[in-house]
């Protein structure tokens, strides 16, 4: 096999792989509340609002999460900057579920209507 044919095969394989990944990694919509990894589905500091509790836990090292109370699931969020504006609030997150099934690769976050 000559060098030109090999290069062409590599380019075709890379294109096919990127196309396949794009087809299977479609963005989906998730709904829930922006919370923190320390509390999960239910905030532990009952004397604080959900927002205050989330901000307090994140300031102590917890990560922002999406708490889907309807399905009793907690999802990690790949982006830790976008959720700051929505701490403790109901949101719609658009993104794709990563291979671990526990983390959302965040594309956007909006307030729930």
MOPAC internal coordinates of N, CA, C and O (Angstrom, degrees):
PM7 1SCF
backbone

  N    0.0000 0     0.00 0     0.00 0    0    0    0
  C    1.4370 1     0.00 0     0.00 0    1    0    0
  C    1.5347 1   107.89 1     0.00 0    2    1    0
  O    1.2310 1   121.26 1   -50.93 1    3    2    1
  N    1.3194 1   115.20 1   129.07 1    3    2    1
  C    1.4633 1   117.60 1  -178.49 1    5    3    2
  C    1.5337 1   111.18 1   -83.37 1    6    5    3
  O    1.2310 1   121.29 1   -11.58 1    7    6    5
  N    1.2924 1   115.14 1   168.42 1    7    6    5
  C    1.4658 1   122.28 1  -174.59 1    9    7    6
  C    1.5310 1   111.90 1   -62.07 1   10    9    7
  O    1.2310 1   119.97 1   140.57 1   11   10    9
  N    1.3019 1   117.67 1   -39.43 1   11   10    9
  C    1.4684 1   121.59 1  -178.48 1   13   11   10
  C    1.5231 1   110.89 1   -65.40 1   14   13   11
  O    1.2310 1   120.22 1   136.93 1   15   14   13
  N    1.3205 1   117.19 1   -43.07 1   15   14   13
  C    1.4702 1   121.34 1   178.48 1   17   15   14
  C    1.5219 1   110.51 1   -64.42 1   18   17   15
  O    1.2310 1   120.38 1   137.89 1   19   18   17
  N    1.3034 1   116.89 1   -42.11 1   19   18   17
  C    1.4566 1   121.15 1   179.01 1   21   19   18
  C    1.5312 1   111.19 1   -62.87 1   22   21   19
  O    1.2310 1   120.56 1   137.31 1   23   22   21
  N    1.3206 1   116.54 1   -42.69 1   23   22   21
  C    1.4684 1   120.67 1   178.20 1   25   23   22
  C    1.5215 1   110.73 1   -62.47 1   26   25   23
  O    1.2310 1   120.47 1   137.27 1   27   26   25
  N    1.3111 1   116.70 1   -42.73 1   27   26   25
  C    1.4612 1   121.45 1   178.77 1   29   27   26
  C    1.5241 1   110.60 1   -62.69 1   30   29   27
  O    1.2310 1   119.82 1   137.62 1   31   30   29
  N    1.3175 1   117.94 1   -42.38 1   31   30   29
  C    1.4660 1   121.35 1   178.47 1   33   31   30
  C    1.5323 1   111.52 1   -62.92 1   34   33   31
  O    1.2310 1   120.49 1   139.62 1   35   34   33
  N    1.3050 1   116.67 1   -40.38 1   35   34   33
  C    1.4716 1   120.69 1   178.67 1   37   35   34
  C    1.5265 1   110.29 1   -64.34 1   38   37   35
  O    1.2310 1   120.12 1   136.22 1   39   38   37
  N    1.3126 1   117.38 1   -43.78 1   39   38   37
  C    1.4683 1   121.57 1   179.69 1   41   39   38
  C    1.5270 1   110.54 1   -63.47 1   42   41   39
  O    1.2310 1   119.88 1   135.79 1   43   42   41
  N    1.3185 1   117.83 1   -44.21 1   43   42   41
  C    1.4668 1   122.02 1   179.24 1   45   43   42
  C    1.5326 1   110.23 1   -64.28 1   46   45   43
  O    1.2310 1   120.27 1   137.78 1   47   46   45
  N    1.3169 1   117.09 1   -42.22 1   47   46   45
  C    1.4656 1   120.52 1   179.53 1   49   47   46
  C    1.5285 1   110.45 1   -64.21 1   50   49   47
  O    1.2310 1   119.71 1   137.38 1   51   50   49
  N    1.3186 1   118.15 1   -42.62 1   51   50   49
  C    1.4638 1   121.75 1   179.42 1   53   51   50
  C    1.5208 1   110.99 1   -64.15 1   54   53   51
  O    1.2310 1   120.12 1   138.04 1   55   54   53
  N    1.3241 1   117.37 1   -41.96 1   55   54   53
  C    1.4553 1   121.73 1   178.37 1   57   55   54
  C    1.5231 1   110.31 1   -63.82 1   58   57   55
  O    1.2310 1   120.23 1   135.22 1   59   58   57
  N    1.3194 1   117.17 1   -44.78 1   59   58   57
  C    1.4634 1   121.51 1   179.72 1   61   59   58
  C    1.5282 1   110.60 1   -61.96 1   62   61   59
  O    1.2310 1   120.12 1   137.36 1   63   62   61
  N    1.3040 1   117.38 1   -42.64 1   63   62   61
  C    1.4555 1   121.45 1   179.03 1   65   63   62
  C    1.5202 1   111.37 1   -63.70 1   66   65   63
  O    1.2310 1   119.81 1   136.38 1   67   66   65
  N    1.3287 1   117.97 1   -43.62 1   67   66   65
  C    1.4647 1   120.37 1  -179.81 1   69   67   66
  C    1.5235 1   110.84 1   -67.20 1   70   69   67
  O    1.2310 1   119.90 1   143.16 1   71   70   69
  N    1.3066 1   117.79 1   -36.84 1   71   70   69
  C    1.4577 1   121.80 1   178.05 1   73   71   70
  C    1.5234 1   110.33 1   -66.56 1   74   73   71
  O    1.2310 1   120.22 1   136.42 1   75   74   73
  N    1.3154 1   117.19 1   -43.58 1   75   74   73
  C    1.4638 1   121.79 1   178.77 1   77   75   74
  C    1.5175 1   110.82 1   -62.43 1   78   77   75
  O    1.2310 1   120.07 1   136.06 1   79   78   77
  N    1.3151 1   117.48 1   -43.94 1   79   78   77
  C    1.4668 1   121.69 1   178.76 1   81   79   78
  C    1.5172 1   110.27 1   -61.82 1   82   81   79
  O    1.2310 1   119.91 1   137.47 1   83   82   81
  N    1.3091 1   117.77 1   -42.53 1   83   82   81
  C    1.4553 1   121.50 1   179.94 1   85   83   82
  C    1.5232 1   111.43 1   -64.45 1   86   85   83
  O    1.2310 1   120.17 1   143.78 1   87   86   85
  N    1.3066 1   117.28 1   -36.22 1   87   86   85
  C    1.4609 1   120.24 1  -179.95 1   89   87   86
  C    1.5226 1   112.41 1   -69.13 1   90   89   87
  O    1.2310 1   120.21 1   142.80 1   91   90   89
  N    1.3155 1   117.20 1   -37.20 1   91   90   89
  C    1.4579 1   120.39 1  -176.03 1   93   91   90
  C    1.5247 1   113.20 1   -88.70 1   94   93   91
  O    1.2310 1   119.17 1   162.67 1   95   94   93
  N    1.3038 1   119.19 1   -17.33 1   95   94   93
  C    1.4596 1   122.23 1  -178.27 1   97   95   94
  C    1.5244 1   110.30 1  -101.66 1   98   97   95
  O    1.2310 1   120.19 1  -124.81 1   99   98   97
  N    1.3285 1   117.25 1    55.19 1   99   98   97
  C    1.4544 1   120.78 1  -179.26 1  101   99   98
  C    1.5168 1   109.90 1   -76.06 1  102  101   99
  O    1.2310 1   121.45 1   -35.08 1  103  102  101
  N    1.3225 1   114.84 1   144.92 1  103  102  101
  C    1.4506 1   119.81 1   177.99 1  105  103  102
  C    1.5230 1   109.87 1   -72.74 1  106  105  103
  O    1.2310 1   121.47 1   -40.53 1  107  106  105
  N    1.3160 1   114.80 1   139.47 1  107  106  105
  C    1.4563 1   122.44 1   177.83 1  109  107  106
  C    1.5265 1   107.67 1  -125.81 1  110  109  107
  O    1.2310 1   120.82 1   -10.39 1  111  110  109
  N    1.3183 1   116.04 1   169.61 1  111  110  109
  C    1.4448 1   121.64 1   179.41 1  113  111  110
  C    1.5221 1   109.70 1  -108.70 1  114  113  111
  O    1.2310 1   120.81 1   -48.33 1  115  114  113
  N    1.3231 1   116.07 1   131.67 1  115  114  113
  C    1.4600 1   122.91 1   177.03 1  117  115  114
  C    1.5257 1   107.27 1  -120.18 1  118  117  115
  O    1.2310 1   120.15 1   -38.71 1  119  118  117
  N    1.3123 1   117.31 1   141.29 1  119  118  117
  C    1.4581 1   120.34 1   177.23 1  121  119  118
  C    1.5197 1   110.19 1  -121.63 1  122  121  119
  O    1.2310 1   120.97 1   -29.17 1  123  122  121
  N    1.3040 1   115.76 1   150.83 1  123  122  121
  C    1.4575 1   121.03 1   179.39 1  125  123  122
  C    1.5115 1   109.37 1   163.82 1  126  125  123
  O    1.2310 1   121.14 1    22.81 1  127  126  125
  N    1.3236 1   115.42 1  -157.19 1  127  126  125
  C    1.4687 1   121.19 1   178.48 1  129  127  126
  C    1.5152 1   109.19 1  -118.35 1  130  129  127
  O    1.2310 1   121.17 1   -34.45 1  131  130  129
  N    1.3259 1   115.37 1   145.55 1  131  130  129
  C    1.4622 1   119.76 1   173.99 1  133  131  130
  C    1.5269 1   106.91 1   -77.67 1  134  133  131
  O    1.2310 1   121.58 1   -61.57 1  135  134  133
  N    1.3113 1   114.58 1   118.43 1  135  134  133
  C    1.4543 1   121.41 1   179.56 1  137  135  134
  C    1.5125 1   109.60 1  -127.97 1  138  137  135
  O    1.2310 1   121.34 1    26.39 1  139  138  137
  N    1.3278 1   115.04 1  -153.61 1  139  138  137
  C    1.4589 1   119.63 1  -178.67 1  141  139  138
  C    1.5198 1   110.23 1  -134.31 1  142  141  139
  O    1.2310 1   121.06 1   -24.04 1  143  142  141
  N    1.3211 1   115.57 1   155.96 1  143  142  141
  C    1.4637 1   121.43 1  -176.12 1  145  143  142
  C    1.5234 1   113.10 1   -69.40 1  146  145  143
  O    1.2310 1   119.81 1   161.56 1  147  146  145
  N    1.3061 1   117.97 1   -18.44 1  147  146  145
  C    1.4587 1   120.42 1   179.17 1  149  147  146
  C    1.5376 1   110.46 1   -75.49 1  150  149  147
  O    1.2310 1   120.18 1   138.36 1  151  150  149
  N    1.3153 1   117.26 1   -41.64 1  151  150  149
  C    1.4690 1   121.48 1  -177.36 1  153  151  150
  C    1.5298 1   113.06 1   -91.23 1  154  153  151
  O    1.2310 1   119.86 1   144.37 1  155  154  153
  N    1.3122 1   117.87 1   -35.63 1  155  154  153
  C    1.4686 1   120.53 1  -178.85 1  157  155  154
  C    1.5188 1   112.02 1    73.31 1  158  157  155
  O    1.2310 1   120.29 1    52.40 1  159  158  157
  N    1.3404 1   117.05 1  -127.60 1  159  158  157
  C    1.4643 1   121.64 1  -175.68 1  161  159  158
  C    1.5254 1   113.60 1   -73.79 1  162  161  159
  O    1.2310 1   119.91 1   151.76 1  163  162  161
  N    1.3162 1   117.78 1   -28.24 1  163  162  161
  C    1.4643 1   120.27 1  -175.40 1  165  163  162
  C    1.5265 1   110.23 1  -129.86 1  166  165  163
  O    1.2310 1   121.23 1   -54.75 1  167  166  165
  N    1.3217 1   115.25 1   125.25 1  167  166  165
  C    1.4642 1   120.20 1   179.88 1  169  167  166
  C    1.5225 1   110.21 1   -69.01 1  170  169  167
  O    1.2310 1   121.36 1   -43.28 1  171  170  169
  N    1.3220 1   115.01 1   136.72 1  171  170  169
  C    1.4627 1   120.76 1  -174.99 1  173  171  170
  C    1.5201 1   113.57 1   -88.88 1  174  173  171
  O    1.2310 1   119.90 1   155.92 1  175  174  173
  N    1.3282 1   117.80 1   -24.08 1  175  174  173
  C    1.4641 1   120.35 1  -178.29 1  177  175  174
  C    1.5299 1   108.69 1   -92.37 1  178  177  175
  O    1.2310 1   120.82 1   -92.07 1  179  178  177
  N    1.3199 1   116.04 1    87.93 1  179  178  177
  C    1.4633 1   121.12 1  -173.60 1  181  179  178
  C    1.5277 1   113.47 1   -66.56 1  182  181  179
  O    1.2310 1   119.82 1   161.39 1  183  182  181
  N    1.3266 1   117.94 1   -18.61 1  183  182  181
  C    1.4599 1   120.80 1   179.15 1  185  183  182
  C    1.5300 1   112.49 1   -81.51 1  186  185  183
  O    1.2310 1   120.19 1   174.87 1  187  186  185
  N    1.3363 1   117.24 1    -5.13 1  187  186  185
  C    1.4648 1   122.23 1   179.52 1  189  187  186
  C    1.5239 1   110.32 1  -113.41 1  190  189  187
  O    1.2310 1   120.56 1   -23.95 1  191  190  189
  N    1.3200 1   116.54 1   156.05 1  191  190  189
  C    1.4670 1   120.53 1   173.29 1  193  191  190
  C    1.5292 1   108.31 1   -71.07 1  194  193  191
  O    1.2310 1   120.52 1   -15.04 1  195  194  193
  N    1.3295 1   116.60 1   164.96 1  195  194  193
  C    1.4681 1   120.18 1   177.50 1  197  195  194
  C    1.5260 1   110.78 1   -56.49 1  198  197  195
  O    1.2310 1   120.71 1   138.84 1  199  198  197
  N    1.3188 1   116.25 1   -41.16 1  199  198  197
  C    1.4727 1   120.69 1   179.84 1  201  199  198
  C    1.5235 1   110.54 1   -63.35 1  202  201  199
  O    1.2310 1   120.32 1   131.62 1  203  202  201
  N    1.3365 1   117.00 1   -48.38 1  203  202  201
  C    1.4606 1   120.82 1  -178.85 1  205  203  202
  C    1.5247 1   111.48 1   -62.95 1  206  205  203
  O    1.2310 1   120.26 1   138.66 1  207  206  205
  N    1.3248 1   117.11 1   -41.34 1  207  206  205
  C    1.4587 1   121.44 1   179.88 1  209  207  206
  C    1.5302 1   110.16 1   -64.15 1  210  209  207
  O    1.2310 1   120.72 1   132.91 1  211  210  209
  N    1.3325 1   116.23 1   -47.09 1  211  210  209
  C    1.4668 1   120.63 1   179.48 1  213  211  210
  C    1.5265 1   110.55 1   -58.90 1  214  213  211
  O    1.2310 1   120.48 1   131.62 1  215  214  213
  N    1.3178 1   116.69 1   -48.38 1  215  214  213
  C    1.4663 1   120.31 1  -179.26 1  217  215  214
  C    1.5299 1   111.74 1   -63.00 1  218  217  215
  O    1.2310 1   120.39 1   141.03 1  219  218  217
  N    1.3269 1   116.86 1   -38.97 1  219  218  217
  C    1.4625 1   120.40 1   179.13 1  221  219  218
  C    1.5256 1   110.82 1   -65.01 1  222  221  219
  O    1.2310 1   120.15 1   135.40 1  223  222  221
  N    1.3242 1   117.31 1   -44.60 1  223  222  221
  C    1.4700 1   120.92 1  -179.35 1  225  223  222
  C    1.5266 1   111.40 1   -66.42 1  226  225  223
  O    1.2310 1   120.35 1   138.60 1  227  226  225
  N    1.3419 1   116.93 1   -41.40 1  227  226  225
  C    1.4625 1   120.48 1   179.23 1  229  227  226
  C    1.5317 1   110.11 1   -65.17 1  230  229  227
  O    1.2310 1   120.24 1   143.57 1  231  230  229
  N    1.3223 1   117.15 1   -36.43 1  231  230  229
  C    1.4623 1   119.48 1   178.72 1  233  231  230
  C    1.5283 1   111.60 1   -65.97 1  234  233  231
  O    1.2310 1   120.70 1   160.14 1  235  234  233
  N    1.3459 1   116.26 1   -19.86 1  235  234  233
  C    1.4659 1   121.39 1   178.93 1  237  235  234
  C    1.5314 1   112.31 1   -98.07 1  238  237  235
  O    1.2310 1   120.46 1  -171.01 1  239  238  237
  N    1.3430 1   116.74 1     8.99 1  239  238  237
  C    1.4620 1   119.90 1   174.38 1  241  239  238
  C    1.5172 1   116.43 1   111.76 1  242  241  239
  O    1.2310 1   119.72 1   174.29 1  243  242  241
  N    1.3314 1   118.14 1    -5.71 1  243  242  241
  C    1.4734 1   120.01 1   177.10 1  245  243  242
  C    1.5252 1   109.13 1   -70.05 1  246  245  243
  O    1.2310 1   120.70 1   -17.98 1  247  246  245
  N    1.3176 1   116.27 1   162.02 1  247  246  245
  C    1.4681 1   122.53 1   178.09 1  249  247  246
  C    1.5242 1   109.61 1  -105.96 1  250  249  247
  O    1.2310 1   120.56 1   -27.66 1  251  250  249
  N    1.3383 1   116.53 1   152.34 1  251  250  249
  C    1.4602 1   120.54 1   173.51 1  253  251  250
  C    1.5226 1   109.20 1   -68.13 1  254  253  251
  O    1.2310 1   120.90 1   -38.86 1  255  254  253
  N    1.3199 1   115.89 1   141.14 1  255  254  253
  C    1.4667 1   122.09 1   178.48 1  257  255  254
  C    1.5314 1   108.76 1  -135.90 1  258  257  255
  O    1.2310 1   121.07 1   -11.69 1  259  258  257
  N    1.3227 1   115.56 1   168.31 1  259  258  257
  C    1.4527 1   120.98 1   169.40 1  261  259  258
  C    1.5160 1   106.30 1  -106.06 1  262  261  259
  O    1.2310 1   120.34 1   -60.72 1  263  262  261
  N    1.3211 1   116.95 1   119.28 1  263  262  261
  C    1.4630 1   122.11 1   177.79 1  265  263  262
  C    1.5249 1   108.16 1   -97.74 1  266  265  263
  O    1.2310 1   120.89 1   -71.63 1  267  266  265
  N    1.3279 1   115.90 1   108.37 1  267  266  265
  C    1.4627 1   122.32 1   179.03 1  269  267  266
  C    1.5273 1   107.31 1   -95.13 1  270  269  267
  O    1.2310 1   120.90 1   -91.70 1  271  270  269
  N    1.3323 1   115.88 1    88.30 1  271  270  269
  C    1.4578 1   121.51 1  -176.13 1  273  271  270
  C    1.5204 1   112.47 1   -64.46 1  274  273  271
  O    1.2310 1   120.17 1   146.38 1  275  274  273
  N    1.3296 1   117.28 1   -33.62 1  275  274  273
  C    1.4624 1   121.34 1  -178.75 1  277  275  274
  C    1.5264 1   112.01 1   -61.87 1  278  277  275
  O    1.2310 1   120.50 1   143.57 1  279  278  277
  N    1.3291 1   116.65 1   -36.43 1  279  278  277
  C    1.4680 1   121.45 1  -178.64 1  281  279  278
  C    1.5317 1   112.70 1  -107.67 1  282  281  279
  O    1.2310 1   120.79 1  -174.75 1  283  282  281
  N    1.3317 1   116.10 1     5.25 1  283  282  281
  C    1.4726 1   122.05 1   179.88 1  285  283  282
  C    1.5267 1   111.92 1    54.22 1  286  285  283
  O    1.2310 1   121.26 1  -132.88 1  287  286  285
  N    1.3606 1   115.19 1    47.12 1  287  286  285
  C    1.4633 1   120.84 1  -179.48 1  289  287  286
  C    1.5192 1   110.31 1  -127.67 1  290  289  287
  O    1.2310 1   121.76 1   -31.61 1  291  290  289
  N    1.3065 1   114.25 1   148.39 1  291  290  289
  C    1.4583 1   121.60 1   175.45 1  293  291  290
  C    1.5239 1   107.13 1  -121.30 1  294  293  291
  O    1.2310 1   120.64 1   -52.59 1  295  294  293
  N    1.3224 1   116.39 1   127.41 1  295  294  293
  C    1.4589 1   121.96 1   179.50 1  297  295  294
  C    1.5213 1   109.78 1  -115.17 1  298  297  295
  O    1.2310 1   120.46 1   -45.54 1  299  298  297
  N    1.3167 1   116.73 1   134.46 1  299  298  297
  C    1.4455 1   121.14 1   169.84 1  301  299  298
  C    1.5183 1   108.44 1   -71.69 1  302  301  299
  O    1.2310 1   120.38 1   -22.84 1  303  302  301
  N    1.3106 1   116.87 1   157.16 1  303  302  301
  C    1.4600 1   121.56 1   179.46 1  305  303  302
  C    1.5213 1   109.54 1  -119.87 1  306  305  303
  O    1.2310 1   120.69 1   -51.24 1  307  306  305
  N    1.3353 1   116.29 1   128.76 1  307  306  305
  C    1.4600 1   120.73 1  -178.19 1  309  307  306
  C    1.5240 1   111.80 1   -65.59 1  310  309  307
  O    1.2310 1   120.40 1   148.57 1  311  310  309
  N    1.3065 1   116.84 1   -31.43 1  311  310  309
  C    1.4627 1   122.51 1  -178.89 1  313  311  310
  C    1.5296 1   107.98 1  -101.31 1  314  313  311
  O    1.2310 1   120.26 1   -58.03 1  315  314  313
  N    1.2984 1   117.10 1   121.97 1  315  314  313
  C    1.4614 1   120.93 1   179.83 1  317  315  314
  C    1.5317 1   112.34 1  -102.03 1  318  317  315
  O    1.2310 1   119.80 1  -176.82 1  319  318  317
  N    1.3397 1   117.98 1     3.18 1  319  318  317
  C    1.4608 1   121.01 1   178.04 1  321  319  318
  C    1.5248 1   112.20 1   -94.78 1  322  321  319
  O    1.2310 1   120.04 1   133.87 1  323  322  321
  N    1.3356 1   117.52 1   -46.13 1  323  322  321
  C    1.4693 1   121.13 1  -177.75 1  325  323  322
  C    1.5267 1   112.94 1   -60.02 1  326  325  323
  O    1.2310 1   118.56 1   141.97 1  327  326  325
  N    1.3303 1   120.34 1   -38.03 1  327  326  325
  C    1.4721 1   119.87 1  -177.71 1  329  327  326
  C    1.5239 1   114.81 1   -67.97 1  330  329  327
  O    1.2310 1   119.47 1   160.75 1  331  330  329
  N    1.3260 1   118.62 1   -19.25 1  331  330  329
  C    1.4713 1   121.28 1  -177.13 1  333  331  330
  C    1.5217 1   112.03 1   -52.96 1  334  333  331
  O    1.2310 1   120.43 1   137.42 1  335  334  333
  N    1.3070 1   116.79 1   -42.58 1  335  334  333
  C    1.4692 1   121.71 1  -177.18 1  337  335  334
  C    1.5278 1   112.67 1   -69.78 1  338  337  335
  O    1.2310 1   120.08 1   166.13 1  339  338  337
  N    1.3318 1   117.44 1   -13.87 1  339  338  337
  C    1.4631 1   121.29 1  -174.56 1  341  339  338
  C    1.5294 1   113.00 1  -118.41 1  342  341  339
  O    1.2310 1   119.74 1  -162.95 1  343  342  341
  N    1.3152 1   118.10 1    17.05 1  343  342  341
  C    1.4660 1   121.50 1  -176.97 1  345  343  342
  C    1.5265 1   111.09 1   -51.32 1  346  345  343
  O    1.2310 1   120.61 1   -54.78 1  347  346  345
  N    1.3433 1   116.45 1   125.22 1  347  346  345
  C    1.4549 1   122.45 1   177.89 1  349  347  346
  C    1.5124 1   115.24 1    78.51 1  350  349  347
  O    1.2310 1   119.46 1   179.58 1  351  350  349
  N    1.3183 1   118.63 1    -0.42 1  351  350  349
  C    1.4605 1   122.25 1  -175.47 1  353  351  350
  C    1.5272 1   112.55 1  -102.37 1  354  353  351
  O    1.2310 1   121.35 1   -23.21 1  355  354  353
  N    1.3410 1   115.02 1   156.79 1  355  354  353
  C    1.4637 1   121.90 1   174.05 1  357  355  354
  C    1.5239 1   108.25 1   -75.45 1  358  357  355
  O    1.2310 1   120.73 1   -47.76 1  359  358  357
  N    1.3298 1   116.21 1   132.24 1  359  358  357
  C    1.4622 1   121.27 1  -175.04 1  361  359  358
  C    1.5219 1   112.05 1  -139.39 1  362  361  359
  O    1.2310 1   122.09 1   -12.42 1  363  362  361
  N    1.3228 1   113.61 1   167.58 1  363  362  361
  C    1.4571 1   123.07 1   169.37 1  365  363  362
  C    1.5211 1   105.41 1  -118.56 1  366  365  363
  O    1.2310 1   120.82 1   -58.28 1  367  366  365
  N    1.3350 1   116.04 1   121.72 1  367  366  365
  C    1.4583 1   121.73 1   179.32 1  369  367  366
  C    1.5156 1   107.93 1  -108.37 1  370  369  367
  O    1.2310 1   120.51 1   -52.07 1  371  370  369
  N    1.3190 1   116.64 1   127.93 1  371  370  369
  C    1.4611 1   121.37 1   174.23 1  373  371  370
  C    1.5111 1   107.62 1  -104.72 1  374  373  371
  O    1.2310 1   121.17 1   -45.85 1  375  374  373
  N    1.3237 1   115.37 1   134.15 1  375  374  373
  C    1.4493 1   120.48 1  -179.89 1  377  375  374
  C    1.5086 1   110.60 1   171.19 1  378  377  375
  O    1.2310 1   120.76 1    13.09 1  379  378  377
  N    1.3123 1   116.16 1  -166.91 1  379  378  377
  C    1.4639 1   120.55 1   179.38 1  381  379  378
  C    1.5214 1   109.06 1  -124.01 1  382  381  379
  O    1.2310 1   121.52 1   -33.63 1  383  382  381
  N    1.3086 1   114.70 1   146.37 1  383  382  381
  C    1.4544 1   120.57 1   178.63 1  385  383  382
  C    1.5177 1   108.25 1   -78.66 1  386  385  383
  O    1.2310 1   120.94 1   -53.20 1  387  386  385
  N    1.3271 1   115.80 1   126.80 1  387  386  385
  C    1.4525 1   119.69 1  -179.53 1  389  387  386
  C    1.5241 1   109.98 1   -72.55 1  390  389  387
  O    1.2310 1   120.57 1   -11.28 1  391  390  389
  N    1.3172 1   116.51 1   168.72 1  391  390  389
  C    1.4687 1   122.45 1  -174.29 1  393  391  390
  C    1.5184 1   113.35 1   -56.45 1  394  393  391
  O    1.2310 1   120.18 1   150.86 1  395  394  393
  N    1.3331 1   117.26 1   -29.14 1  395  394  393
  C    1.4665 1   119.75 1  -178.87 1  397  395  394
  C    1.5300 1   112.30 1   -71.17 1  398  397  395
  O    1.2310 1   119.85 1   166.53 1  399  398  397
  N    1.3316 1   117.89 1   -13.47 1  399  398  397
  C    1.4600 1   121.98 1   179.22 1  401  399  398
  C    1.5186 1   113.32 1    73.74 1  402  401  399
  O    1.2310 1   120.35 1  -174.24 1  403  402  401
  N    1.3246 1   116.94 1     5.76 1  403  402  401
  C    1.4632 1   120.98 1  -175.86 1  405  403  402
  C    1.5184 1   113.43 1  -122.59 1  406  405  403
  O    1.2310 1   120.37 1   172.79 1  407  406  405
  N    1.3138 1   116.89 1    -7.21 1  407  406  405
  C    1.4612 1   121.12 1  -174.60 1  409  407  406
  C    1.5222 1   110.05 1  -128.02 1  410  409  407
  O    1.2310 1   121.06 1   -46.26 1  411  410  409
  N    1.3273 1   115.57 1   133.74 1  411  410  409
  C    1.4594 1   120.99 1   177.34 1  413  411  410
  C    1.5288 1   108.20 1   -97.61 1  414  413  411
  O    1.2310 1   121.20 1   -53.99 1  415  414  413
  N    1.3345 1   115.31 1   126.01 1  415  414  413
  C    1.4666 1   120.31 1   171.46 1  417  415  414
  C    1.5358 1   104.94 1   -79.74 1  418  417  415
  O    1.2310 1   120.12 1   -74.42 1  419  418  417
  N    1.3082 1   117.38 1   105.58 1  419  418  417
  C    1.4687 1   123.65 1  -170.41 1  421  419  418
  C    1.5177 1   111.58 1   -77.09 1  422  421  419
  O    1.2310 1   121.58 1   -50.93 1  423  422  421
  N    1.3542 1   114.59 1   129.07 1  423  422  421
  C    1.4612 1   121.59 1   171.79 1  425  423  422
  C    1.5202 1   108.47 1  -101.94 1  426  425  423
  O    1.2310 1   120.35 1   134.50 1  427  426  425
  N    1.3497 1   116.94 1   -45.50 1  427  426  425
  C    1.4640 1   120.92 1   178.77 1  429  427  426
  C    1.5232 1   110.33 1  -153.73 1  430  429  427
  O    1.2310 1   121.58 1   -21.94 1  431  430  429
  N    1.3271 1   114.59 1   158.06 1  431  430  429
  C    1.4608 1   122.24 1   175.01 1  433  431  430
  C    1.5279 1   106.95 1  -134.56 1  434  433  431
  O    1.2310 1   121.23 1   -49.11 1  435  434  433
  N    1.3423 1   115.25 1   130.89 1  435  434  433
  C    1.4608 1   120.88 1   177.71 1  437  435  434
  C    1.5167 1   108.86 1  -132.66 1  438  437  435
  O    1.2310 1   120.79 1   -25.82 1  439  438  437
  N    1.3185 1   116.10 1   154.18 1  439  438  437
  C    1.4630 1   120.39 1   174.53 1  441  439  438
  C    1.5246 1   108.75 1   -64.26 1  442  441  439
  O    1.2310 1   120.27 1   -40.20 1  443  442  441
  N    1.3228 1   117.10 1   139.80 1  443  442  441
  C    1.4668 1   121.41 1   177.57 1  445  443  442
  C    1.5251 1   108.69 1   -70.94 1  446  445  443
  O    1.2310 1   121.09 1   -33.60 1  447  446  445
  N    1.3124 1   115.52 1   146.40 1  447  446  445
  C    1.4641 1   120.44 1  -179.44 1  449  447  446
  C    1.5035 1   110.72 1   -96.95 1  450  449  447
  O    1.2310 1   120.10 1   180.00 1  451  450  449

